[in-house]
Amino acid sequence: MNDNALLVRQLGPDDRDDYFQLRLRGLRAHPDSFGQSYEEALAKGASQHDAILEGSRAAEGDFLLGAYASAGTPLIGVVGLLRIPNDKQRHKAAMVGMYVAPEAAGRGVGRALLNELLARASRVDGLRQIQLLVGSRNEAARKLYESLGFRKYGCEIGALNVNGVFHDADLMALFIK
């Protein structure tokens, strides 16, 4: 997959079903990488993402991005940004839901998604910091985040309980502007 063909764009209402199906794949394959469980996502349904997909708050820092091998091909990667809404923390946003389909892994899809997320975040008025949580044992993801400037600032012990097994998560942040 060459970078010229790779398409990364903001997802909208028409992308809901494709987004939800890819998210379910990620939740099922990597339960220790997401705060929401597969069962919880199924119970809530695709409509739980309608507000962010509607896109009216994208300029303020709430959006979902999708990656495609090229125009007209299936969705192969996703990532989101959610701005913290309360006044004293509006300078921060959380990167959420990062997932690249296994058939597209190792082809620069994750980096392309993150580069677009960071470019858009840098244009959000008043946004200064992006935070994320990454499984402490997820070395590949952590190395990708570090290569883009994210730095670890802590570790949450037992961040996720997956069927009685507790998983630690590293807290990382990137300062922008």
trRosetta pair geometry for C-beta under 8 A, 3 or more apart (Angstrom, degrees):
i j d omega theta_ij theta_ji phi_ij phi_ji
1 5 6.5 -119 -165 71 72 116
1 6 6.1 76 159 -68 110 100
1 69 5.6 -107 -124 -138 120 89
1 104 7.1 21 -19 -145 159 86
1 107 4.3 54 43 178 121 134
1 108 7.1 -151 92 46 108 100
1 109 7.5 17 97 -59 155 92
2 5 5.4 85 66 10 80 99
2 6 7.3 -141 100 -16 41 91
3 6 5.4 -49 -146 24 40 119
3 108 6.3 -60 -84 116 91 154
3 112 6.9 176 -135 -88 88 122
5 69 6.3 -3 128 159 114 64
5 70 4.3 -49 179 -82 98 104
6 67 6.5 -15 -172 -165 99 102
6 68 7.4 153 -159 80 52 50
6 69 6.7 -55 -103 -145 61 31
6 70 7.4 -70 -81 -73 22 56
6 108 7.0 -103 -54 98 164 107
6 109 6.9 -160 -139 -103 131 67
6 112 5.3 -90 139 -120 143 171
7 67 7.0 149 83 -157 52 51
7 68 4.4 -14 63 61 104 100
7 69 7.7 10 20 77 87 20
7 70 6.1 95 -12 -142 111 27
7 71 5.7 95 -45 -62 160 63
8 65 5.9 19 -180 175 95 117
8 66 7.2 180 -147 89 56 39
8 67 4.9 -19 -97 -99 82 77
8 68 7.7 -178 -75 22 37 68
8 112 5.2 -172 -44 144 137 103
8 113 5.8 -173 -129 -94 132 52
8 115 7.9 124 52 68 166 90
8 116 4.5 -155 122 -26 137 157
9 65 6.9 173 93 -150 22 76
9 66 6.3 -20 64 59 69 83
9 68 7.8 -9 17 8 99 110
10 55 6.6 90 148 -118 129 117
10 58 6.2 22 -145 -129 150 145
10 63 5.4 -54 -134 -175 109 127
10 64 7.0 104 -160 75 64 53
10 65 5.9 -55 -98 -99 46 66
10 66 7.8 68 177 16 11 80
10 120 8.0 115 -73 -101 108 156
11 15 4.1 -113 -159 80 95 151
11 19 5.6 86 -174 -74 157 133
11 53 5.9 -57 119 -125 95 88
11 63 7.8 146 41 176 73 80
11 64 4.4 -38 44 97 117 104
11 65 6.6 167 -11 -126 89 12
11 66 4.6 84 -67 -18 106 114
11 78 7.4 0 -31 -127 144 104
12 15 5.6 101 54 8 51 104
12 53 5.8 102 -172 177 25 81
12 54 7.7 53 -156 -126 71 15
12 55 5.6 -24 -113 -36 84 133
13 16 5.9 -11 -168 -35 46 110
13 50 7.1 34 -117 -144 90 73
13 53 5.2 122 -80 131 47 111
13 54 6.1 40 -62 -94 103 53
13 55 7.9 -96 -27 -5 81 104
15 18 5.3 -68 -165 53 67 110
15 19 5.1 71 136 -30 92 108
15 53 6.6 -155 63 -145 92 121
15 66 6.2 -142 -170 -19 150 155
15 75 7.2 104 -161 -72 107 140
16 19 5.8 -63 -146 38 24 110
16 20 6.1 19 161 -18 65 110
16 46 5.3 96 160 163 103 120
16 47 7.9 25 -169 -88 139 41
16 49 6.3 163 -135 83 86 112
16 50 6.9 9 -111 -90 134 67
16 53 5.6 69 -83 180 86 176
17 20 5.8 -55 -143 37 29 110
17 21 6.3 29 158 -18 65 106
17 46 6.1 -12 -96 -134 53 162
18 21 6.0 -56 -147 36 28 109
18 22 6.5 23 157 -13 64 108
18 66 7.6 52 111 -138 118 154
18 74 7.2 -167 -148 -156 118 73
18 75 4.6 122 156 0 117 133
19 22 6.1 -63 -152 40 28 105
19 23 6.1 29 153 -21 66 110
19 46 7.8 117 76 -149 90 100
19 49 6.3 -136 108 121 133 164
19 53 7.1 -163 28 -92 161 127
19 64 6.6 47 -137 142 143 151
19 66 6.6 -102 -92 -82 93 125
19 75 6.7 -100 -79 166 50 174
19 78 6.2 105 -140 -104 84 148
20 23 5.5 -53 -144 37 31 114
20 24 6.4 35 155 -21 64 103
20 41 7.8 165 -159 169 86 112
20 45 7.9 -9 -146 170 147 47
20 46 3.8 -59 -70 -111 161 97
20 49 6.6 -160 -75 19 92 138
21 24 5.7 -50 -148 33 31 113
21 25 6.8 37 150 -22 61 100
22 25 5.5 -47 -154 29 37 116
22 26 6.7 36 150 -17 65 103
22 75 5.2 -95 -41 106 147 117
22 76 7.8 -166 -126 -119 138 12
22 77 7.9 -154 176 -92 144 11
22 78 5.9 131 107 -13 132 126
22 99 6.7 161 149 99 96 125
22 101 6.5 -80 -141 -65 103 103
23 26 5.7 -56 -154 37 35 112
23 27 6.3 33 152 -19 68 106
23 41 6.6 -158 126 -158 112 149
23 49 7.9 172 -15 -55 161 147
23 78 6.8 -49 -72 59 81 155
23 97 6.7 -32 -119 -156 105 116
23 99 6.9 140 -112 36 49 151
24 27 5.6 -53 -142 38 33 111
24 28 6.1 30 159 -17 66 108
24 38 6.4 80 -153 -141 72 87
24 41 6.1 -172 -96 112 76 138
24 42 7.1 75 -119 -70 117 83
25 28 6.0 -62 -149 39 26 107
25 29 6.0 12 160 -10 65 116
25 99 7.6 146 85 159 90 141
25 101 6.7 14 112 -112 149 86
26 29 6.0 -63 -137 44 26 102
26 30 5.9 -36 -177 39 66 105
26 33 7.3 -90 170 83 96 124
26 34 6.6 99 128 -42 104 139
26 78 7.9 -110 -25 49 149 111
26 97 7.7 102 92 -165 158 71
26 99 3.6 -49 -100 -130 146 154
27 30 7.4 -80 -123 62 14 66
27 31 6.6 48 177 -98 58 63
27 34 5.4 -73 -106 55 75 152
27 36 6.5 -52 -115 98 128 87
27 37 6.7 107 -176 175 117 28
27 38 4.2 153 125 -82 112 72
27 41 5.5 -166 -22 4 174 148
28 31 7.4 -5 -147 -59 17 87
28 38 4.8 74 -77 -101 68 142
29 102 7.3 -149 -155 -40 163 116
30 33 3.9 -1 142 17 118 125
30 34 6.8 100 101 -9 91 95
30 99 7.6 -175 41 -116 133 105
31 34 7.1 -79 -149 44 33 90
31 37 6.5 22 -145 -129 103 74
31 38 6.7 -67 -97 -17 99 101
31 162 4.8 125 123 -139 113 131
31 163 7.7 46 119 -7 152 101
32 135 5.6 67 133 -105 99 140
32 160 6.0 154 -146 89 60 139
32 162 5.1 -85 -81 -15 76 154
32 165 7.8 -50 -91 100 118 111
32 167 4.5 132 -156 -65 109 167
33 99 7.8 122 115 -89 135 93
33 135 5.6 -72 -99 -26 69 123
33 138 6.7 85 -104 -74 105 149
34 37 7.8 160 95 -79 102 27
34 97 7.1 45 -122 -108 110 56
35 160 6.9 -136 -108 -99 52 110
36 40 5.1 -131 -168 86 84 125
36 41 5.3 93 142 -60 124 94
37 40 4.4 96 55 5 84 104
37 41 6.9 -147 92 -6 44 85
37 162 7.9 153 -104 -121 101 79
38 41 5.8 -57 -151 35 29 111
38 42 6.4 28 153 -18 64 106
39 42 5.8 -53 -148 36 31 111
39 43 6.3 31 154 -20 64 107
40 43 5.7 -55 -148 36 30 112
40 44 6.4 20 157 -11 65 109
41 44 6.0 -62 -147 42 29 104
41 48 7.6 -124 -143 39 63 147
42 45 7.3 27 179 -73 32 48
44 47 7.6 -133 151 63 75 75
44 48 4.2 29 144 -52 122 137
45 48 6.3 138 74 -16 58 91
46 49 6.4 -57 -180 31 58 105
46 50 8.0 85 130 -51 71 83
47 50 5.1 -9 -163 -27 62 119
49 52 5.8 -62 -167 49 68 102
49 53 5.3 65 137 -24 90 113
49 64 7.3 17 -169 -35 118 155
50 53 5.8 -67 -141 45 27 108
50 54 6.2 42 159 -39 66 100
51 54 5.8 -46 -157 14 28 117
52 55 7.8 56 161 -65 41 41
52 57 7.5 -67 -122 55 59 110
52 62 5.7 -117 -125 157 90 100
52 63 6.8 160 -179 -120 94 23
52 64 5.7 88 132 -23 118 104
52 80 6.8 17 165 -146 152 131
52 82 7.7 -60 -106 -93 134 92
53 64 6.4 -25 -87 31 69 129
55 58 4.9 -9 -164 -29 73 120
55 63 6.8 42 -124 -116 70 92
57 60 4.8 -54 -171 46 78 114
57 61 7.4 -45 149 54 90 47
57 62 4.0 12 107 50 116 119
57 63 7.6 -158 92 -57 71 71
57 83 7.8 -133 156 30 116 117
58 61 7.8 108 -176 -24 30 9
58 62 6.5 -96 -86 73 35 59
58 63 4.2 58 -124 -76 86 119
58 120 7.8 -63 175 -175 93 132
59 124 7.0 153 169 -116 44 77
60 83 5.9 -108 137 25 84 155
60 124 6.6 74 -175 -151 20 109
60 125 8.0 -47 -118 47 55 88
61 81 5.8 -92 179 130 73 116
61 82 7.6 78 130 179 88 14
61 83 3.5 85 92 -55 122 122
61 93 4.9 -124 167 -90 130 142
61 121 6.7 60 -127 -123 96 72
61 124 4.3 67 -70 -147 97 157
61 127 5.4 139 -86 -77 141 142
62 81 6.8 -142 -115 98 27 74
62 82 5.6 36 -119 -124 83 54
62 83 5.6 -90 -54 15 81 92
63 80 6.8 -165 99 -147 41 71
63 81 5.8 14 49 48 74 95
63 120 6.9 -70 54 143 145 154
64 78 6.4 -9 -176 -165 102 104
64 79 7.5 168 -154 88 60 34
64 80 4.5 -29 -101 -97 72 96
64 97 7.4 -27 -124 81 101 145
65 78 6.8 158 84 -151 56 54
65 79 5.4 -8 56 60 102 80
65 80 7.2 178 16 -86 69 43
65 113 5.6 153 103 -151 125 86
65 116 5.6 151 -148 100 156 126
65 117 5.9 -127 5 -71 146 86
65 120 7.8 -179 -66 7 127 148
66 75 5.0 -55 -168 -135 124 110
66 77 7.0 144 -162 82 50 55
66 78 5.4 -17 -104 -98 67 79
67 75 7.3 100 66 -161 48 64
67 76 5.5 -67 98 69 92 84
67 77 3.7 4 41 56 122 103
67 78 7.3 -141 13 -62 81 38
67 100 7.4 -12 54 -115 138 90
67 104 7.6 160 106 152 121 157
67 109 4.9 139 123 -162 158 96
67 112 6.0 106 -118 91 130 118
67 113 5.2 -83 -45 -68 123 99
68 71 6.8 83 108 -88 141 26
68 72 7.9 123 169 42 142 30
68 73 5.1 142 -177 68 99 91
68 74 7.2 173 -130 89 87 27
68 75 6.2 -58 -83 -103 82 44
68 76 6.3 124 -115 12 33 95
69 73 4.5 -48 49 94 97 160
69 74 7.9 34 8 54 103 64
69 76 6.1 70 -40 -10 80 145
69 104 7.1 -139 -71 -110 94 118
70 73 5.3 78 54 -4 66 125
73 76 7.6 -5 121 -27 109 111
75 78 6.9 27 170 -56 119 99
75 101 8.0 126 115 -28 63 127
76 100 6.6 21 145 -158 79 72
76 101 4.7 -94 -155 27 67 117
76 103 7.2 -99 -136 77 110 91
76 104 4.0 89 173 -33 128 158
76 109 5.9 -95 113 -134 110 152
77 99 6.6 -170 -145 99 60 52
77 100 4.1 -7 -105 -108 108 74
77 101 6.6 -115 -65 4 62 75
77 104 6.2 -116 -43 96 102 144
77 109 4.3 159 -28 156 151 120
77 110 6.5 -143 -151 -75 145 53
77 112 7.8 108 74 68 149 101
77 113 5.3 -120 129 -50 124 138
78 97 6.0 -45 118 135 106 107
78 98 7.4 -169 95 -133 59 29
78 99 5.5 7 52 54 88 88
78 113 7.3 128 179 -134 8 145
79 95 6.5 -14 -180 -171 109 96
79 96 7.6 140 -170 75 62 41
79 97 6.2 158 -136 88 36 79
79 98 4.5 16 -106 -100 97 72
79 99 7.7 171 -71 21 63 53
79 110 8.0 99 -51 -144 129 65
79 113 4.6 121 7 157 125 125
79 114 6.7 46 22 -74 177 61
79 117 5.6 -65 107 -59 129 141
80 95 7.2 147 82 -162 50 49
80 96 4.6 -32 72 70 103 89
80 97 4.6 40 14 42 108 122
81 93 5.2 26 -179 153 96 134
81 94 7.3 158 -155 79 51 43
81 95 5.9 -26 -99 -102 71 59
81 96 7.3 156 -93 21 20 82
81 117 5.8 151 -48 -157 118 105
81 120 7.3 -170 17 93 152 118
81 121 6.1 -161 -132 -81 160 105
81 130 7.2 -59 -130 -128 109 114
82 93 6.2 165 82 -166 36 84
82 94 5.0 -16 62 58 94 92
82 96 5.7 17 1 2 113 131
83 90 6.6 29 167 -151 111 66
83 92 7.6 140 -154 97 62 44
83 93 4.4 -46 -97 -101 57 99
83 124 7.3 -158 -82 171 132 151
83 127 6.7 -93 -114 -98 113 116
84 89 4.2 -56 118 122 138 110
84 90 6.3 -140 85 -93 79 33
84 92 4.9 17 15 81 128 92
84 93 6.5 -150 -6 -94 73 39
84 94 7.0 87 -55 -19 87 93
85 90 6.9 10 -163 -94 19 86
86 89 5.2 44 71 35 90 100
86 90 7.0 -140 86 -49 36 79
87 90 6.1 -32 -146 -16 25 115
89 92 5.2 -46 178 36 83 112
90 126 6.0 2 124 133 107 129
90 127 7.9 -92 150 -87 69 63
91 126 6.0 -104 -99 160 68 80
91 127 6.4 147 -159 -133 45 31
91 128 4.4 -7 180 26 104 107
91 129 6.1 55 131 17 86 96
92 127 7.6 128 -86 -147 8 74
92 128 7.3 -43 -71 62 54 76
92 129 4.6 -26 -107 76 77 105
92 130 7.6 153 -159 -92 64 24
92 131 6.0 15 -171 -8 112 113
93 121 6.6 -146 52 -131 144 115
93 124 7.5 44 -33 81 146 161
93 127 5.8 -3 -15 -143 117 121
93 129 7.4 166 25 91 62 56
93 130 5.5 -24 71 -111 89 71
93 131 7.4 177 87 24 38 75
94 130 7.5 130 -115 -163 16 65
94 131 5.4 -37 -106 73 67 89
94 132 6.7 125 -164 -90 68 51
95 98 6.7 25 149 -45 104 112
95 114 8.0 25 -148 -121 148 88
95 117 6.6 74 -120 159 111 151
95 130 5.5 51 -35 174 103 110
95 131 7.1 -163 13 85 80 37
95 132 4.2 -29 58 -82 106 111
96 132 7.7 -168 -66 -123 43 84
98 110 6.9 61 -178 -139 113 99
98 113 7.2 146 -135 109 89 141
98 114 7.8 18 -121 -71 128 96
98 132 7.7 21 -12 -149 130 137
98 141 7.3 128 102 -142 137 122
100 104 5.5 -115 175 88 98 104
100 105 5.6 127 110 -89 116 67
100 109 4.7 132 -132 91 127 125
100 110 5.0 -84 -37 -60 139 90
100 113 7.6 -154 -75 -2 101 141
101 104 4.9 68 67 18 88 104
101 105 7.4 -127 98 -37 43 78
102 105 5.4 -26 -149 -12 42 120
104 107 5.5 -89 -177 37 66 127
104 109 4.8 42 145 -27 118 155
105 109 7.6 -83 -98 34 29 120
108 111 5.0 -57 -158 46 66 115
108 112 5.7 71 142 -28 85 102
109 112 5.7 -57 -148 36 29 111
109 113 6.4 30 154 -19 64 105
110 113 5.7 -54 -149 35 31 112
110 114 6.3 24 156 -13 66 108
110 141 7.8 -121 -167 -118 155 73
110 144 5.7 -16 121 -166 131 159
111 114 5.8 -58 -145 41 30 108
111 115 6.1 34 155 -23 66 106
111 144 6.5 -128 -75 -155 80 109
111 147 7.8 -40 -111 92 109 128
111 148 7.5 177 -136 -65 77 118
112 115 5.8 -50 -143 34 29 112
112 116 6.6 26 157 -14 62 105
113 116 6.1 -63 -155 39 28 107
113 117 6.3 28 151 -20 66 109
114 117 5.4 -51 -143 37 35 114
114 118 6.1 33 158 -17 68 105
114 144 7.2 155 -7 152 158 108
114 145 7.7 -153 -130 -102 155 60
114 148 5.6 -91 138 -79 135 168
115 118 5.9 -56 -146 39 28 108
115 119 6.3 31 154 -21 63 107
115 148 7.5 -139 -76 -122 64 125
116 119 5.6 -52 -145 35 32 113
116 120 6.3 28 157 -14 65 106
117 120 6.0 -60 -150 40 28 106
117 121 6.1 28 153 -21 65 110
117 130 7.9 110 139 -139 110 158
118 121 5.5 -52 -139 37 32 113
118 122 6.3 38 158 -27 64 103
118 130 7.4 -106 -104 2 76 159
118 148 6.7 -155 -48 178 152 124
118 174 7.4 -51 -114 116 112 153
118 176 7.0 -176 -159 -100 84 129
119 122 6.0 -53 -153 27 27 112
119 123 7.3 17 151 -12 58 106
120 123 6.0 -65 -161 36 37 107
120 124 7.1 46 145 -37 67 99
121 124 5.6 -44 -156 11 42 117
121 127 5.8 -115 -175 119 80 144
121 130 5.8 -6 -165 -65 164 127
121 176 5.9 171 120 -28 108 173
122 127 7.9 -126 -102 84 19 111
122 176 5.2 -134 -97 -180 75 129
122 177 6.3 154 -146 -63 77 77
124 127 3.9 31 92 5 112 134
127 130 7.8 40 167 -62 112 80
127 176 6.7 8 118 67 88 127
127 177 7.7 133 88 -14 63 128
128 175 6.3 -9 161 -153 80 77
128 176 6.1 -165 -158 59 33 74
128 177 5.9 -80 -116 44 69 117
129 173 5.6 -10 -171 -169 106 114
129 174 7.1 156 -154 79 57 46
129 175 5.5 -26 -99 -105 78 62
129 176 7.0 -173 -79 16 26 81
130 150 7.7 -76 91 -98 99 101
130 173 6.8 155 81 -154 47 60
130 174 4.8 -7 56 56 97 97
130 176 6.6 52 -10 -20 100 118
131 171 6.8 -15 -167 -171 105 90
131 172 7.0 152 -156 84 56 49
131 173 4.9 -23 -100 -98 72 85
132 145 6.7 -133 66 -126 141 143
132 150 6.8 -30 35 -139 117 148
132 171 7.8 160 83 -154 42 48
132 172 5.2 -17 62 63 87 97
132 173 7.7 168 19 -82 65 41
133 156 7.0 -26 -132 24 120 129
133 159 6.5 175 -171 -175 136 156
133 169 4.3 17 -176 163 105 135
133 170 7.1 152 -156 74 55 44
133 171 6.1 -27 -100 -99 71 60
133 172 7.7 163 -93 20 23 79
134 138 5.4 -117 168 69 94 123
134 141 5.1 -165 -153 113 128 122
134 142 5.4 163 112 -77 146 78
134 145 6.4 -142 -37 -7 154 151
134 169 6.4 146 68 -161 25 82
134 170 5.3 -22 64 58 84 95
134 172 6.3 10 8 1 111 124
135 138 3.9 89 67 -14 98 112
135 141 7.4 77 42 50 84 137
135 160 8.0 -51 -99 25 92 130
135 167 5.8 -35 -133 165 100 124
135 168 7.5 100 -160 83 57 55
135 169 5.9 -54 -98 -106 36 73
135 170 7.7 20 106 13 14 83
136 155 6.2 47 -93 -142 124 114
136 167 7.4 -176 24 173 93 76
136 168 4.1 3 -5 94 139 103
136 169 6.1 -136 -35 -102 81 16
136 170 5.2 119 -97 -35 68 89
137 167 7.6 -92 15 -153 110 99
137 168 7.8 101 -21 58 83 90
138 141 4.3 0 140 31 116 116
138 142 6.0 133 96 -22 75 92
139 142 5.7 -60 -144 39 30 111
139 143 6.1 31 160 -21 68 107
140 143 6.0 -57 -150 35 27 110
140 144 6.6 29 152 -19 62 105
141 144 5.6 -54 -152 34 34 113
141 145 6.4 31 153 -16 67 105
142 145 5.7 -55 -149 38 33 110
142 146 6.2 32 153 -19 66 107
142 152 7.7 10 -154 -63 114 114
142 170 6.4 46 -108 53 122 149
142 172 7.5 170 -134 -57 78 146
143 146 5.7 -53 -144 38 31 112
143 147 6.3 37 154 -26 64 105
144 147 5.8 -55 -152 30 29 113
144 148 6.9 15 154 -8 62 108
145 148 6.0 -68 -157 42 33 104
145 150 3.9 -40 162 49 96 140
145 172 5.6 63 144 126 144 165
145 174 7.9 -135 -177 -48 89 117
146 149 7.7 137 -171 1 32 7
146 150 5.9 -85 -80 68 37 80
146 151 7.2 76 -120 -91 77 47
146 172 7.9 -106 -69 -140 68 141
148 174 7.0 -34 116 -98 92 149
149 174 5.0 83 105 -132 98 111
150 172 4.3 47 165 159 116 123
150 173 6.6 158 -149 78 78 15
150 174 4.6 -65 -90 -56 65 100
151 172 6.3 164 79 -152 24 82
151 173 6.4 -31 59 62 75 67
151 174 7.3 126 9 -85 72 56
152 155 7.6 13 -175 -60 117 80
152 170 5.1 -51 -125 -178 112 119
152 171 6.9 103 -155 74 64 52
152 172 5.3 -46 -89 -93 50 81
153 171 5.5 -61 64 101 81 100
153 172 6.9 134 8 -118 80 30
153 173 5.6 0 -4 13 131 110
154 170 7.5 156 90 -160 43 55
154 171 4.3 5 64 43 89 121
155 168 5.7 11 177 176 106 118
155 169 7.1 164 -158 84 62 39
155 170 5.4 -34 -103 -104 78 59
155 171 6.8 -149 -78 7 25 82
156 159 4.1 81 102 -80 115 104
156 168 6.6 168 85 -159 54 66
156 169 4.9 -4 54 59 103 91
156 170 8.0 -165 19 -83 73 12
156 171 6.3 85 -23 -43 95 103
157 166 7.8 33 159 148 66 128
157 168 5.4 -27 -121 -110 43 101
158 161 7.0 19 -177 -67 89 83
158 166 3.9 -26 -126 -174 83 133
158 167 7.4 94 -134 52 33 29
158 168 6.6 -8 -30 -83 30 63
159 166 7.9 126 35 -176 42 84
159 167 6.2 -56 56 94 85 72
159 168 6.0 87 1 -153 99 29
159 169 3.6 -25 16 7 165 112
160 166 7.1 154 82 -152 46 53
160 167 4.6 -12 61 54 97 105
160 169 6.8 81 -10 -41 96 118
161 164 6.8 18 -177 -91 95 16
161 165 7.3 146 -157 68 53 36
161 166 5.5 -24 -99 -95 69 71
161 167 7.9 -170 -77 16 24 77
162 165 5.3 -31 70 64 80 91
162 167 6.3 25 5 -12 111 119
